[in-house]
Amino acid sequence: MTDEQLAFEIAKGIGTTGVEGGYGSVSCSTAGDYPSMGVSQWEGLGGRGDNLLGYIDGGNTFAGRTYSDINNNGELQALRDLLDSEQGQAAQNSLLAEDCLAMYIPALKYVPGFDDSRCIIYAGIWCPTSQDVVRRFLTNRYGQYDLTNLENVRDIFRDQYYIAASVGAQYAEGYANRANSTYDYVSELDLSTYGIV
């Protein structure tokens, strides 16, 4: 698969699995009083979130505003509906594919011998947690595990990623669930249009 095809499939997988949130997700960022939105938790107030909103008709109504302002004016549901609209989903998928192509794919291509399309898509769906952590995680396991086998890749993410991410044992079950649900999604992907069985 080309990098563009991989980026498209990773973006689609992040959106479909909802591992980072749904298309209509809106919450207050943990970093400040601004909205964190959609399947990639784009953050507003001049950042990626405002950029996303600029691609959606009516999105500028919410650009540059704090989460508190939107919430206090009773507009959270309107923002959620806008993000979850057909145009909102298309904008998120497009921008997320650009992020995948610019950040996630280069990080994954850095891993030696990591060239199986399904495994790249699988690992790419984990990249929103931190593409650098995912890259180091896989690079450090090169030669110890067969990184061209999707089941092996699932197992190491399921059993070891919470340690590499330094999040503590209380997150082990959540990461295991994410590993298994991501595997279920990727293993069922029809990649025959790319010549992959």
N, CA and C atoms as a LAMMPS dump frame, in Angstrom:
ITEM: TIMESTEP
0
ITEM: NUMBER OF ATOMS
591
ITEM: BOX BOUNDS ff ff ff
-5.0000000000000000e+02 5.0000000000000000e+02
-5.0000000000000000e+02 5.0000000000000000e+02
-5.0000000000000000e+02 5.0000000000000000e+02
ITEM: ATOMS id mol type element x y z
1 1 1 N 0.837 -1.191 0
2 1 2 C 0 0 0
3 1 3 C 0.874 1.244 0
4 2 1 N 0.39 2.292 -0.627
5 2 2 C 1.12 3.555 -0.593
6 2 3 C 0.924 4.222 0.768
7 3 1 N 1.76 5.191 1.044
8 3 2 C 1.618 5.929 2.304
9 3 3 C 0.249 6.598 2.379
10 4 1 N -0.223 7.139 1.269
11 4 2 C -1.528 7.799 1.245
12 4 3 C -2.656 6.809 1.541
13 5 1 N -2.55 5.607 0.985
14 5 2 C -3.568 4.583 1.246
15 5 3 C -3.545 4.155 2.709
16 6 1 N -2.345 3.977 3.251
17 6 2 C -2.224 3.618 4.66
18 6 3 C -2.803 4.716 5.548
19 7 1 N -2.486 5.972 5.22
20 7 2 C -2.992 7.098 6.009
21 7 3 C -4.513 7.137 5.986
22 8 1 N -5.1 6.902 4.807
23 8 2 C -6.558 6.874 4.683
24 8 3 C -7.145 5.784 5.579
25 9 1 N -6.57 4.589 5.531
26 9 2 C -7.099 3.465 6.319
27 9 3 C -6.904 3.669 7.818
28 10 1 N -5.79 4.266 8.209
29 10 2 C -5.578 4.557 9.635
30 10 3 C -6.604 5.57 10.115
31 11 1 N -6.798 6.645 9.346
32 11 2 C -7.777 7.669 9.725
33 11 3 C -9.168 7.062 9.83
34 12 1 N -9.533 6.243 8.841
35 12 2 C -10.841 5.592 8.862
36 12 3 C -10.971 4.69 10.093
37 13 1 N -9.894 3.993 10.436
38 13 2 C -9.916 3.11 11.598
39 13 3 C -10.065 3.869 12.904
40 14 1 N -9.38 4.997 13.03
41 14 2 C -9.505 5.805 14.251
42 14 3 C -10.944 6.289 14.395
43 15 1 N -11.533 6.729 13.279
44 15 2 C -12.909 7.201 13.324
45 15 3 C -13.907 6.102 13.582
46 16 1 N -13.736 4.97 12.904
47 16 2 C -14.694 3.871 13.022
48 16 3 C -14.657 3.229 14.403
49 17 1 N -13.455 3.01 14.939
50 17 2 C -13.347 2.371 16.25
51 17 3 C -13.688 3.331 17.38
52 18 1 N -13.551 4.635 17.136
53 18 2 C -13.847 5.613 18.185
54 18 3 C -12.882 5.582 19.349
55 19 1 N -11.653 5.092 19.117
56 19 2 C -10.702 4.94 20.221
57 19 3 C -10.287 6.269 20.839
58 20 1 N -10.392 7.354 20.072
59 20 2 C -10.059 8.68 20.605
60 20 3 C -11.315 9.514 20.842
61 21 1 N -12.467 8.982 20.51
62 21 2 C -13.73 9.694 20.664
63 21 3 C -14.546 9.579 19.395
64 22 1 N -15.811 9.919 19.496
65 22 2 C -16.692 9.881 18.351
66 22 3 C -16.601 11.17 17.551
67 23 1 N -17.19 11.158 16.368
68 23 2 C -17.165 12.351 15.524
69 23 3 C -17.781 13.545 16.241
70 24 1 N -18.821 13.31 17.015
71 24 2 C -19.508 14.397 17.708
72 24 3 C -19.043 14.636 19.124
73 25 1 N -17.9 14.085 19.499
74 25 2 C -17.392 14.263 20.869
75 25 3 C -16.933 15.696 21.099
76 26 1 N -17.328 16.241 22.239
77 26 2 C -16.844 17.549 22.672
78 26 3 C -16.662 17.481 24.177
79 27 1 N -15.473 17.826 24.632
80 27 2 C -15.214 17.897 26.064
81 27 3 C -14.293 19.081 26.324
82 28 1 N -14.119 19.406 27.586
83 28 2 C -13.193 20.479 27.939
84 28 3 C -11.79 19.893 27.994
85 29 1 N -10.867 20.534 27.33
86 29 2 C -9.485 20.057 27.324
87 29 3 C -8.928 20.023 28.737
88 30 1 N -8.093 19.048 29.009
89 30 2 C -7.427 18.986 30.316
90 30 3 C -6.321 20.032 30.411
91 31 1 N -5.966 20.648 29.284
92 31 2 C -4.88 21.632 29.264
93 31 3 C -5.374 23.068 29.444
94 32 1 N -6.673 23.288 29.35
95 32 2 C -7.188 24.645 29.484
96 32 3 C -8.666 24.712 29.14
97 33 1 N -9.234 25.902 29.211
98 33 2 C -10.662 26.093 28.975
99 33 3 C -10.952 26.268 27.491
100 34 1 N -10.763 25.201 26.756
101 34 2 C -11.119 25.212 25.349
102 34 3 C -11.624 23.832 24.958
103 35 1 N -12.432 23.795 23.89
104 35 2 C -13.027 22.508 23.526
105 35 3 C -12.017 21.554 22.897
106 36 1 N -12.196 20.286 23.21
107 36 2 C -11.455 19.189 22.597
108 36 3 C -12.498 18.404 21.812
109 37 1 N -12.28 18.269 20.495
110 37 2 C -13.389 17.857 19.632
111 37 3 C -13.06 16.686 18.71
112 38 1 N -14.075 15.857 18.493
113 38 2 C -14.065 14.872 17.435
114 38 3 C -13.193 13.658 17.657
115 39 1 N -12.949 12.929 16.554
116 39 2 C -12.275 11.635 16.612
117 39 3 C -10.779 11.745 16.895
118 40 1 N -10.225 12.948 16.783
119 40 2 C -8.803 13.131 17.074
120 40 3 C -8.588 14.126 18.203
121 41 1 N -9.685 14.48 18.892
122 41 2 C -9.621 15.433 19.998
123 41 3 C -8.88 16.708 19.6
124 42 1 N -9.313 17.279 18.454
125 42 2 C -8.748 18.554 18.018
126 42 3 C -9.074 19.599 19.067
127 43 1 N -8.1 20.412 19.423
128 43 2 C -8.317 21.412 20.461
129 43 3 C -8.439 22.793 19.85
130 44 1 N -9.393 23.579 20.382
131 44 2 C -9.729 24.884 19.839
132 44 3 C -8.859 26.013 20.341
133 45 1 N -9.373 27.221 20.214
134 45 2 C -8.711 28.476 20.575
135 45 3 C -7.419 28.682 19.791
136 46 1 N -7.575 28.776 18.476
137 46 2 C -6.445 29.095 17.615
138 46 3 C -5.64 27.907 17.153
139 47 1 N -5.964 26.723 17.638
140 47 2 C -5.189 25.538 17.282
141 47 3 C -5.859 24.689 16.223
142 48 1 N -5.587 23.397 16.303
143 48 2 C -6.105 22.45 15.327
144 48 3 C -7.636 22.431 15.308
145 49 1 N -8.24 22.676 16.468
146 49 2 C -9.702 22.664 16.537
147 49 3 C -10.325 23.767 15.701
148 50 1 N -9.775 24.961 15.797
149 50 2 C -10.301 26.065 14.988
150 50 3 C -10.056 25.801 13.508
151 51 1 N -8.944 25.182 13.179
152 51 2 C -8.675 24.807 11.79
153 51 3 C -9.744 23.843 11.294
154 52 1 N -10.061 22.826 12.087
155 52 2 C -11.108 21.869 11.726
156 52 3 C -12.432 22.587 11.507
157 53 1 N -12.798 23.466 12.422
158 53 2 C -14.079 24.16 12.324
159 53 3 C -14.171 24.998 11.049
160 54 1 N -13.045 25.486 10.569
161 54 2 C -13.022 26.28 9.35
162 54 3 C -13.403 25.497 8.1
163 55 1 N -13.364 24.176 8.169
164 55 2 C -13.723 23.335 7.03
165 55 3 C -15.203 22.939 7.024
166 56 1 N -15.935 23.35 8.045
167 56 2 C -17.33 22.935 8.183
168 56 3 C -18.226 24.174 8.137
169 57 1 N -19.229 24.145 7.282
170 57 2 C -20.168 25.265 7.221
171 57 3 C -20.755 25.509 8.608
172 58 1 N -20.658 26.742 9.082
173 58 2 C -21.163 27.088 10.409
174 58 3 C -20.149 26.88 11.518
175 59 1 N -19.008 26.301 11.192
176 59 2 C -17.999 26.022 12.211
177 59 3 C -17.388 27.264 12.818
178 60 1 N -17.305 28.332 12.032
179 60 2 C -16.698 29.568 12.538
180 60 3 C -17.481 30.174 13.701
181 61 1 N -18.743 29.76 13.854
182 61 2 C -19.548 30.191 15.001
183 61 3 C -18.889 29.786 16.312
184 62 1 N -18.132 28.668 16.293
185 62 2 C -17.536 28.124 17.517
186 62 3 C -16.032 28.366 17.614
187 63 1 N -15.444 28.838 16.532
188 63 2 C -13.987 29.035 16.514
189 63 3 C -13.586 30.164 17.46
190 64 1 N -12.453 29.984 18.122
191 64 2 C -11.91 31.012 18.998
192 64 3 C -12.647 31.184 20.312
193 65 1 N -13.534 30.253 20.628
194 65 2 C -14.331 30.375 21.857
195 65 3 C -13.894 29.352 22.891
196 66 1 N -14.063 29.714 24.156
197 66 2 C -13.726 28.794 25.232
198 66 3 C -14.819 27.736 25.359
199 67 1 N -14.457 26.641 25.985
200 67 2 C -15.438 25.594 26.261
201 67 3 C -16.544 26.154 27.162
202 68 1 N -16.134 26.907 28.182
203 68 2 C -17.117 27.469 29.119
204 68 3 C -18.121 28.356 28.406
205 69 1 N -17.658 29.171 27.469
206 69 2 C -18.547 30.07 26.727
207 69 3 C -19.57 29.259 25.931
208 70 1 N -19.092 28.239 25.231
209 70 2 C -19.999 27.407 24.428
210 70 3 C -20.987 26.683 25.333
211 71 1 N -20.501 26.14 26.426
212 71 2 C -21.342 25.412 27.37
213 71 3 C -22.352 26.335 28.045
214 72 1 N -21.887 27.476 28.544
215 72 2 C -22.768 28.403 29.266
216 72 3 C -23.846 29.001 28.377
217 73 1 N -23.605 29.042 27.081
218 73 2 C -24.602 29.548 26.138
219 73 3 C -25.494 28.444 25.585
220 74 1 N -25.356 27.23 26.134
221 74 2 C -26.216 26.121 25.735
222 74 3 C -25.993 25.64 24.315
223 75 1 N -24.75 25.762 23.818
224 75 2 C -24.472 25.439 22.416
225 75 3 C -23.661 24.159 22.224
226 76 1 N -23.421 23.421 23.298
227 76 2 C -22.617 22.194 23.162
228 76 3 C -23.253 21.199 22.196
229 77 1 N -24.571 21.016 22.313
230 77 2 C -25.225 20.047 21.434
231 77 3 C -25.16 20.496 19.975
232 78 1 N -25.278 21.793 19.747
233 78 2 C -25.176 22.304 18.38
234 78 3 C -23.789 22.043 17.802
235 79 1 N -22.749 22.206 18.634
236 79 2 C -21.376 21.906 18.19
237 79 3 C -21.219 20.413 17.925
238 80 1 N -21.754 19.592 18.81
239 80 2 C -21.684 18.135 18.61
240 80 3 C -22.368 17.738 17.297
241 81 1 N -23.549 18.3 17.067
242 81 2 C -24.292 17.969 15.844
243 81 3 C -23.522 18.407 14.603
244 82 1 N -22.893 19.576 14.674
245 82 2 C -22.106 20.08 13.545
246 82 3 C -20.943 19.135 13.245
247 83 1 N -20.237 18.717 14.268
248 83 2 C -19.092 17.816 14.088
249 83 3 C -19.532 16.447 13.579
250 84 1 N -20.716 16.015 13.989
251 84 2 C -21.214 14.687 13.617
252 84 3 C -21.957 14.7 12.276
253 85 1 N -22.108 15.873 11.68
254 85 2 C -22.785 15.958 10.382
255 85 3 C -21.932 15.28 9.309
256 86 1 N -22.525 15.05 8.167
257 86 2 C -21.786 14.423 7.064
258 86 3 C -20.555 15.255 6.703
259 87 1 N -20.73 16.575 6.623
260 87 2 C -19.612 17.451 6.297
261 87 3 C -18.571 17.459 7.425
262 88 1 N -19.049 17.43 8.668
263 88 2 C -18.138 17.4 9.815
264 88 3 C -17.301 16.131 9.84
265 89 1 N -17.93 14.995 9.563
266 89 2 C -17.202 13.732 9.524
267 89 3 C -16.197 13.719 8.384
268 90 1 N -16.604 14.219 7.217
269 90 2 C -15.694 14.247 6.063
270 90 3 C -14.481 15.128 6.364
271 91 1 N -14.707 16.277 7.002
272 91 2 C -13.597 17.172 7.353
273 91 3 C -12.648 16.501 8.33
274 92 1 N -13.205 15.823 9.331
275 92 2 C -12.359 15.13 10.303
276 92 3 C -11.548 14.024 9.651
277 93 1 N -12.191 13.246 8.785
278 93 2 C -11.473 12.161 8.106
279 93 3 C -10.35 12.704 7.24
280 94 1 N -10.617 13.788 6.539
281 94 2 C -9.616 14.379 5.651
282 94 3 C -8.429 14.929 6.439
283 95 1 N -8.711 15.701 7.481
284 95 2 C -7.622 16.278 8.285
285 95 3 C -6.855 15.198 9.04
286 96 1 N -7.574 14.179 9.51
287 96 2 C -6.897 13.098 10.219
288 96 3 C -5.994 12.309 9.269
289 97 1 N -6.434 12.091 8.039
290 97 2 C -5.584 11.405 7.051
291 97 3 C -4.326 12.227 6.774
292 98 1 N -4.462 13.558 6.736
293 98 2 C -3.288 14.417 6.565
294 98 3 C -2.327 14.265 7.744
295 99 1 N -2.876 14.223 8.964
296 99 2 C -2.04 14.015 10.156
297 99 3 C -1.335 12.664 10.089
298 100 1 N -2.082 11.641 9.673
299 100 2 C -1.498 10.299 9.568
300 100 3 C -0.34 10.296 8.58
301 101 1 N -0.543 10.962 7.451
302 101 2 C 0.482 10.995 6.41
303 101 3 C 1.704 11.794 6.863
304 102 1 N 1.469 12.89 7.562
305 102 2 C 2.567 13.772 7.969
306 102 3 C 3.305 13.28 9.206
307 103 1 N 2.592 12.615 10.128
308 103 2 C 3.21 12.259 11.415
309 103 3 C 3.262 10.76 11.686
310 104 1 N 2.14 10.078 11.519
311 104 2 C 2.075 8.679 11.951
312 104 3 C 2.851 7.753 11.022
313 105 1 N 2.636 7.905 9.708
314 105 2 C 3.325 7.03 8.749
315 105 3 C 4.846 7.179 8.855
316 106 1 N 5.395 8.403 8.858
317 106 2 C 6.856 8.517 8.997
318 106 3 C 7.387 7.876 10.282
319 107 1 N 6.647 8.014 11.366
320 107 2 C 7.081 7.395 12.624
321 107 3 C 7.105 5.876 12.494
322 108 1 N 6.074 5.304 11.871
323 108 2 C 5.996 3.844 11.735
324 108 3 C 6.995 3.315 10.713
325 109 1 N 7.275 4.082 9.677
326 109 2 C 8.26 3.658 8.67
327 109 3 C 9.674 3.629 9.244
328 110 1 N 9.882 4.307 10.348
329 110 2 C 11.177 4.325 11.02
330 110 3 C 11.49 2.973 11.668
331 111 1 N 10.444 2.194 12.002
332 111 2 C 10.619 0.904 12.689
333 111 3 C 11.199 -0.104 11.709
334 112 1 N 12.342 -0.719 12.018
335 112 2 C 12.952 -1.672 11.092
336 112 3 C 12.044 -2.876 10.825
337 113 1 N 11.946 -3.264 9.572
338 113 2 C 11.207 -4.467 9.207
339 113 3 C 9.707 -4.391 9.404
340 114 1 N 9.195 -3.215 9.677
341 114 2 C 7.761 -3.052 9.941
342 114 3 C 7.082 -2.653 8.649
343 115 1 N 6.693 -3.669 7.858
344 115 2 C 6.201 -3.359 6.518
345 115 3 C 4.907 -4.081 6.143
346 116 1 N 4.282 -4.77 7.093
347 116 2 C 3.011 -5.422 6.807
348 116 3 C 1.898 -4.386 6.9
349 117 1 N 1.084 -4.27 5.855
350 117 2 C 0.065 -3.218 5.798
351 117 3 C -0.902 -3.274 6.97
352 118 1 N -1.399 -4.461 7.3
353 118 2 C -2.351 -4.56 8.416
354 118 3 C -1.694 -4.156 9.737
355 119 1 N -0.459 -4.548 9.935
356 119 2 C 0.244 -4.195 11.17
357 119 3 C 0.488 -2.687 11.251
358 120 1 N 0.797 -2.074 10.109
359 120 2 C 0.989 -0.617 10.081
360 120 3 C -0.323 0.089 10.4
361 121 1 N -1.423 -0.368 9.819
362 121 2 C -2.727 0.23 10.114
363 121 3 C -3.047 0.062 11.594
364 122 1 N -2.818 -1.133 12.124
365 122 2 C -3.071 -1.401 13.543
366 122 3 C -2.293 -0.43 14.422
367 123 1 N -0.991 -0.343 14.205
368 123 2 C -0.154 0.534 15.024
369 123 3 C -0.517 1.997 14.809
370 124 1 N -0.91 2.348 13.582
371 124 2 C -1.304 3.721 13.294
372 124 3 C -2.512 4.162 14.098
373 125 1 N -3.419 3.233 14.356
374 125 2 C -4.6 3.558 15.158
375 125 3 C -4.204 3.867 16.604
376 126 1 N -3.033 3.396 17.02
377 126 2 C -2.528 3.716 18.355
378 126 3 C -1.768 5.037 18.395
379 127 1 N -1.357 5.555 17.249
380 127 2 C -0.496 6.737 17.214
381 127 3 C -1.065 7.99 17.863
382 128 1 N -2.394 8.188 17.919
383 128 2 C -2.859 9.384 18.629
384 128 3 C -2.442 9.422 20.104
385 129 1 N -2.161 8.276 20.705
386 129 2 C -1.673 8.301 22.09
387 129 3 C -0.309 8.976 22.142
388 130 1 N 0.514 8.759 21.135
389 130 2 C 1.817 9.409 20.919
390 130 3 C 2.552 8.61 19.864
391 131 1 N 2.722 9.198 18.684
392 131 2 C 3.413 8.451 17.631
393 131 3 C 4.847 8.143 18.019
394 132 1 N 5.461 9.003 18.845
395 132 2 C 6.838 8.748 19.265
396 132 3 C 6.926 7.556 20.217
397 133 1 N 5.943 7.446 21.116
398 133 2 C 5.924 6.289 22.021
399 133 3 C 5.688 5.009 21.224
400 134 1 N 4.759 5.046 20.262
401 134 2 C 4.48 3.868 19.428
402 134 3 C 5.726 3.476 18.642
403 135 1 N 6.403 4.456 18.061
404 135 2 C 7.628 4.176 17.293
405 135 3 C 8.685 3.524 18.18
406 136 1 N 8.954 4.104 19.334
407 136 2 C 9.959 3.528 20.247
408 136 3 C 9.537 2.145 20.728
409 137 1 N 8.252 2.011 21.05
410 137 2 C 7.708 0.746 21.529
411 137 3 C 7.981 -0.372 20.528
412 138 1 N 7.671 -0.131 19.258
413 138 2 C 7.883 -1.154 18.24
414 138 3 C 9.36 -1.343 17.922
415 139 1 N 10.104 -0.252 17.842
416 139 2 C 11.537 -0.348 17.54
417 139 3 C 12.261 -1.164 18.6
418 140 1 N 11.896 -0.978 19.854
419 140 2 C 12.531 -1.715 20.952
420 140 3 C 12.183 -3.201 20.946
421 141 1 N 11.162 -3.583 20.206
422 141 2 C 10.769 -4.991 20.144
423 141 3 C 11.185 -5.66 18.845
424 142 1 N 11.811 -4.876 17.964
425 142 2 C 12.311 -5.428 16.702
426 142 3 C 13.349 -6.506 17
427 143 1 N 13.205 -7.645 16.369
428 143 2 C 14.129 -8.754 16.575
429 143 3 C 13.692 -9.693 17.684
430 144 1 N 12.831 -9.215 18.594
431 144 2 C 12.317 -10.066 19.671
432 144 3 C 10.971 -10.687 19.301
433 145 1 N 10.228 -9.97 18.45
434 145 2 C 8.888 -10.402 18.063
435 145 3 C 8.753 -10.281 16.542
436 146 1 N 7.867 -11.086 15.987
437 146 2 C 7.568 -10.978 14.563
438 146 3 C 6.564 -9.838 14.387
439 147 1 N 7.058 -8.697 13.95
440 147 2 C 6.214 -7.514 13.796
441 147 3 C 5.478 -7.486 12.462
442 148 1 N 5.549 -8.591 11.728
443 148 2 C 4.771 -8.706 10.496
444 148 3 C 3.566 -9.621 10.698
445 149 1 N 3.31 -10.002 11.935
446 149 2 C 2.185 -10.868 12.277
447 149 3 C 1.216 -10.061 13.137
448 150 1 N 0.004 -9.861 12.637
449 150 2 C -0.965 -9.002 13.311
450 150 3 C -1.299 -9.497 14.719
451 151 1 N -1.414 -10.804 14.899
452 151 2 C -1.718 -11.325 16.235
453 151 3 C -0.588 -11.013 17.209
454 152 1 N 0.661 -11.147 16.769
455 152 2 C 1.795 -10.811 17.634
456 152 3 C 1.779 -9.334 18.011
457 153 1 N 1.511 -8.48 17.021
458 153 2 C 1.478 -7.045 17.287
459 153 3 C 0.371 -6.737 18.3
460 154 1 N -0.798 -7.345 18.11
461 154 2 C -1.881 -7.163 19.092
462 154 3 C -1.435 -7.581 20.476
463 155 1 N -0.798 -8.739 20.577
464 155 2 C -0.403 -9.259 21.889
465 155 3 C 0.577 -8.343 22.607
466 156 1 N 1.543 -7.794 21.873
467 156 2 C 2.508 -6.935 22.574
468 156 3 C 1.861 -5.611 22.977
469 157 1 N 0.962 -5.078 22.154
470 157 2 C 0.233 -3.871 22.573
471 157 3 C -0.657 -4.19 23.774
472 158 1 N -1.334 -5.316 23.731
473 158 2 C -2.247 -5.702 24.819
474 158 3 C -1.512 -5.883 26.137
475 159 1 N -0.355 -6.539 26.076
476 159 2 C 0.324 -6.931 27.311
477 159 3 C 1.392 -5.956 27.783
478 160 1 N 1.912 -5.118 26.878
479 160 2 C 3.081 -4.319 27.242
480 160 3 C 2.944 -2.812 27.039
481 161 1 N 1.959 -2.366 26.268
482 161 2 C 1.944 -0.945 25.908
483 161 3 C 1.738 -0.029 27.112
484 162 1 N 0.915 -0.439 28.061
485 162 2 C 0.671 0.422 29.223
486 162 3 C 1.96 0.663 30.007
487 163 1 N 2.872 -0.3 29.96
488 163 2 C 4.164 -0.132 30.64
489 163 3 C 5.015 0.872 29.871
490 164 1 N 5.074 0.712 28.554
491 164 2 C 5.879 1.615 27.721
492 164 3 C 5.345 3.04 27.772
493 165 1 N 4.021 3.183 27.903
494 165 2 C 3.409 4.507 27.948
495 165 3 C 3.501 5.127 29.343
496 166 1 N 4.01 4.361 30.302
497 166 2 C 4.196 4.841 31.685
498 166 3 C 2.9 5.373 32.293
499 167 1 N 1.818 4.633 32.105
500 167 2 C 0.538 5.084 32.635
501 167 3 C 0.112 4.328 33.893
502 168 1 N 0.811 3.266 34.239
503 168 2 C 0.47 2.523 35.446
504 168 3 C -0.473 1.367 35.178
505 169 1 N -0.45 0.416 36.098
506 169 2 C -1.215 -0.821 35.952
507 169 3 C -2.723 -0.586 35.923
508 170 1 N -3.185 0.532 36.495
509 170 2 C -4.629 0.797 36.493
510 170 3 C -5.175 0.969 35.076
511 171 1 N -4.298 1.214 34.094
512 171 2 C -4.729 1.372 32.707
513 171 3 C -4.531 0.106 31.878
514 172 1 N -3.988 -0.935 32.479
515 172 2 C -3.688 -2.161 31.729
516 172 3 C -4.939 -2.756 31.084
517 173 1 N -6.035 -2.811 31.809
518 173 2 C -7.258 -3.402 31.265
519 173 3 C -7.817 -2.559 30.119
520 174 1 N -7.785 -1.251 30.266
521 174 2 C -8.269 -0.37 29.205
522 174 3 C -7.444 -0.526 27.937
523 175 1 N -6.118 -0.591 28.091
524 175 2 C -5.265 -0.79 26.923
525 175 3 C -5.472 -2.171 26.312
526 176 1 N -5.711 -3.168 27.155
527 176 2 C -5.987 -4.515 26.635
528 176 3 C -7.275 -4.516 25.812
529 177 1 N -8.298 -3.821 26.309
530 177 2 C -9.551 -3.727 25.552
531 177 3 C -9.331 -3.019 24.222
532 178 1 N -8.541 -1.946 24.261
533 178 2 C -8.254 -1.206 23.026
534 178 3 C -7.479 -2.1 22.053
535 179 1 N -6.522 -2.852 22.565
536 179 2 C -5.724 -3.74 21.711
537 179 3 C -6.616 -4.774 21.03
538 180 1 N -7.516 -5.361 21.786
539 180 2 C -8.378 -6.4 21.23
540 180 3 C -9.398 -5.832 20.25
541 181 1 N -10.022 -4.7 20.585
542 181 2 C -11.027 -4.138 19.68
543 181 3 C -10.376 -3.612 18.398
544 182 1 N -9.165 -3.062 18.509
545 182 2 C -8.454 -2.602 17.314
546 182 3 C -8.09 -3.793 16.436
547 183 1 N -7.661 -4.883 17.06
548 183 2 C -7.356 -6.107 16.308
549 183 3 C -8.608 -6.605 15.579
550 184 1 N -9.737 -6.642 16.274
551 184 2 C -10.975 -7.114 15.645
552 184 3 C -11.294 -6.278 14.412
553 185 1 N -11.11 -4.975 14.526
554 185 2 C -11.395 -4.083 13.395
555 185 3 C -10.424 -4.347 12.24
556 186 1 N -9.134 -4.324 12.517
557 186 2 C -8.133 -4.428 11.451
558 186 3 C -8.15 -5.806 10.801
559 187 1 N -8.357 -6.854 11.587
560 187 2 C -8.341 -8.204 11.011
561 187 3 C -9.495 -8.422 10.042
562 188 1 N -10.562 -7.643 10.167
563 188 2 C -11.729 -7.779 9.285
564 188 3 C -11.716 -6.814 8.107
565 189 1 N -10.714 -5.955 8.02
566 189 2 C -10.655 -4.989 6.922
567 189 3 C -10.556 -5.692 5.57
568 190 1 N -11.318 -5.187 4.623
569 190 2 C -11.207 -5.682 3.252
570 190 3 C -10.186 -4.797 2.526
571 191 1 N -8.987 -5.313 2.344
572 191 2 C -7.925 -4.577 1.669
573 191 3 C -7.687 -5.094 0.251
574 192 1 N -8.679 -5.837 -0.261
575 192 2 C -8.512 -6.44 -1.593
576 192 3 C -8.395 -5.379 -2.683
577 193 1 N -8.976 -4.193 -2.462
578 193 2 C -8.839 -3.135 -3.471
579 193 3 C -7.396 -2.671 -3.609
580 194 1 N -6.574 -2.959 -2.593
581 194 2 C -5.151 -2.63 -2.642
582 194 3 C -4.309 -3.84 -3.067
583 195 1 N -4.992 -4.939 -3.418
584 195 2 C -4.268 -6.141 -3.824
585 195 3 C -3.784 -6.974 -2.654
586 196 1 N -4.372 -6.759 -1.471
587 196 2 C -3.964 -7.482 -0.265
588 196 3 C -5.084 -8.412 0.143
589 197 1 N -4.74 -9.672 0.367
590 197 2 C -5.736 -10.669 0.752
591 197 3 C -5.842 -10.72 2.253
